[in-house]
């Protein structure tokens, strides 16, 4: 089954639907609370590891790398940003990697950062936000995943 999101075609298999469901729930919670709860990310990462390994989408090593490579890079970004990126964002990207692998997770991070930056600049220019105002990153990671799943992989 395939779906079109704003002109982007995405193959919606069972695993992708589960990932997108987790991301939408995490994004809604992040928008409302600026937190991404562990009860989504930790079981989500384990579920991604299990499903992708059992279906052969990723090998066990690839799925583990999907968790740890993007998660470690995001952790470094979180440490450098001194609070700009939270632990929930780190774990959410690790969850994403368990479903789609480390390369596509990093592509999702790239696209999420681009879209998040553009939206943030626009909100500042429109005087809806100040530079110091926090902006939830989970929804932008979700957009990045949609871009990457649509074939916009860097």
Secondary structure, 3 states (H helix, E strand, C coil): CEEEECCEEEECCHHHHHHHHHHHHHHHHHHHHCCCCHHHHHHHHHHHHHHHHHHCCCCHHHHHHHHHHHHHHHHHHHHHHCCCCCHHHHHHHHHHHHHHHHHHHHHHHHHHHHHHHHHHHHHHHCCCCCCCCCCCCHHHHHHHHHHHHCCCCC
